[in-house]
Amino acid sequence: MTDIKTTTAKKTTKENAEHGFVASESLRDALQLVLIQLLDLQLVGKQIHWNVVGPNFRDLHQNLDEVVGIARKGSDEIAERMRALHATPDGLASTITKYTKLEQPVTGEILTKDAVDMVVKAVQSTVGVIRDVHDPVDEEDPTTADILHQYIADLEQQAWFISAETRRP
């Protein structure tokens, strides 16, 4: 039998994590910005969901939950991807408030037509941020870019679904 030498795995200096790919500062910052937009999209979506009134209320109310679900899943996946790349996600309310690109909805009841416009704008803004960071992310980490692709597709589909509520041929 051959002697196999065992070695102790050397820990990275980044948070004493296992060996592996370590995100650069620019990759970390790009993912943090996406995380913030997805977290705020959840909040904006729920604010509108709770306060929407008017024609076609039920369909829009339910569709808003779909947007919130995609944003919630996306924020968790991005945050966990950051951890896998030895980056620390920051989802604190103060961070979201400081760096969000989303317009905040009004408080009080929101007519369905106005709610459609607000949520489509919020979804498109979120997708815009993801698209803005996509190419630099893809250059450094194609695996993470693949995750971004799915959320672009899912959110753009929701923007189409919701915007169809008020469109005329």
C-alpha positions in Angstrom: 0.0 0.0 0.0 1.2 3.5 -0.8 1.6 6.0 1.9 -0.8 8.9 1.4 0.3 12.0 3.2 -2.5 13.9 4.7 -2.3 17.7 4.8 -4.3 20.1 6.8 -6.4 22.3 4.5 -5.2 25.9 4.7 -8.0 28.3 5.3 -8.5 31.4 3.3 -8.0 34.7 5.0 -11.5 35.7 4.0 -13.6 34.9 7.0 -11.8 31.6 7.6 -13.8 30.0 4.8 -13.0 26.9 2.7 -10.8 27.2 -0.3 -12.5 28.3 -3.5 -13.1 31.2 -5.8 -13.1 34.5 -4.0 -15.1 37.4 -5.5 -13.2 40.5 -6.4 -14.3 43.8 -4.9 -16.1 44.7 -8.1 -18.0 41.3 -8.3 -18.9 41.7 -4.6 -20.2 45.2 -5.2 -22.2 44.2 -8.3 -23.9 41.4 -6.4 -24.6 43.7 -3.4 -26.3 46.2 -5.7 -28.5 43.4 -7.2 -29.3 42.1 -3.7 -30.4 45.6 -2.6 -32.7 46.0 -5.6 -34.2 42.5 -5.2 -34.8 43.1 -1.5 -36.4 46.5 -2.2 -38.5 45.0 -5.0 -40.0 42.7 -2.4 -40.9 45.6 -0.1 -42.3 47.8 -2.9 -44.3 44.8 -4.3 -45.8 44.1 -0.9 -46.6 47.7 -0.3 -48.5 47.9 -3.5 -50.0 44.4 -3.0 -51.5 45.5 0.4 -52.9 48.7 -0.9 -54.1 48.1 -4.4 -57.8 48.7 -5.1 -60.0 49.0 -8.2 -60.8 47.1 -11.4 -59.1 43.7 -11.8 -57.9 43.9 -8.2 -57.7 40.2 -7.5 -55.6 39.3 -10.5 -53.1 42.1 -9.9 -53.1 41.4 -6.1 -52.1 37.8 -6.9 -49.6 38.7 -9.6 -47.9 41.1 -7.2 -47.3 38.1 -4.9 -45.6 36.3 -7.9 -43.2 39.3 -8.3 -42.5 39.3 -4.6 -41.8 35.6 -4.7 -39.3 35.9 -7.5 -37.6 38.8 -5.8 -37.5 36.9 -2.5 -36.1 33.8 -4.1 -33.6 35.9 -6.1 -32.4 37.9 -3.0 -31.8 34.7 -1.1 -30.0 33.1 -4.1 -27.8 36.1 -4.6 -26.9 36.5 -0.9 -26.0 32.8 -0.7 -24.0 33.0 -3.9 -22.1 36.0 -2.3 -21.4 33.8 0.7 -20.1 31.0 -1.5 -17.8 33.5 -3.1 -16.5 34.7 0.3 -18.4 38.0 0.3 -20.7 39.2 3.0 -24.2 40.3 1.9 -25.8 43.3 3.6 -29.6 43.3 3.6 -30.1 45.8 6.4 -33.0 48.3 5.9 -30.6 51.2 6.2 -28.4 49.8 3.4 -31.5 49.2 1.2 -32.7 52.8 1.8 -29.3 54.2 1.0 -28.6 52.4 -2.2 -31.9 51.4 -3.8 -32.6 52.6 -7.3 -36.4 52.0 -7.0 -38.9 54.7 -6.6 -41.0 54.2 -3.5 -44.7 53.9 -3.8 -47.2 56.2 -2.2 -48.7 55.3 1.1 -52.5 54.7 1.2 -54.7 53.1 -1.4 -53.4 52.7 -5.0 -55.7 52.4 -8.0 -55.0 49.3 -10.0 -53.9 51.3 -13.1 -51.4 53.3 -11.0 -50.3 50.1 -9.3 -49.5 48.5 -12.7 -47.4 51.5 -13.7 -45.6 51.5 -10.3 -44.7 47.8 -10.2 -43.7 47.6 -13.9 -41.4 50.6 -13.3 -39.9 48.9 -10.2 -39.4 45.6 -12.0 -37.8 47.3 -15.0 -35.5 49.3 -12.7 -34.5 46.1 -11.0 -33.9 44.3 -14.3 -31.9 47.4 -15.5 -29.5 47.1 -12.5 -29.1 43.4 -13.2 -28.4 44.0 -16.9 -26.0 46.8 -16.0 -23.8 44.5 -13.9 -24.3 41.4 -16.0 -21.4 41.7 -18.5 -18.7 42.5 -15.9 -20.0 39.7 -13.7 -19.9 37.3 -16.7 -16.3 38.2 -17.4 -15.3 37.3 -13.8 -17.7 34.6 -13.0 -19.9 33.0 -15.7 -21.6 30.8 -13.0 -23.0 33.9 -11.2 -24.0 35.4 -14.6 -26.1 32.3 -15.2 -28.0 33.1 -12.0 -28.5 36.6 -13.1 -29.9 35.4 -16.5 -32.7 33.6 -14.8 -33.9 36.5 -12.8 -33.7 38.8 -15.8 -36.0 36.4 -17.7 -38.4 35.8 -14.8 -38.8 39.5 -14.0 -39.1 40.6 -17.6 -41.9 38.1 -18.0 -43.7 39.5 -14.9 -43.3 43.1 -16.3 -45.0 41.8 -19.5 -47.8 40.1 -17.6 -48.5 43.0 -15.4 -48.2 45.7 -18.1 -50.7 43.8 -20.3 -53.4 44.7 -17.7 -53.5 48.3 -19.0 -52.3 48.0 -22.6 -54.6 48.4 -25.6 -53.9 46.9 -29.0 
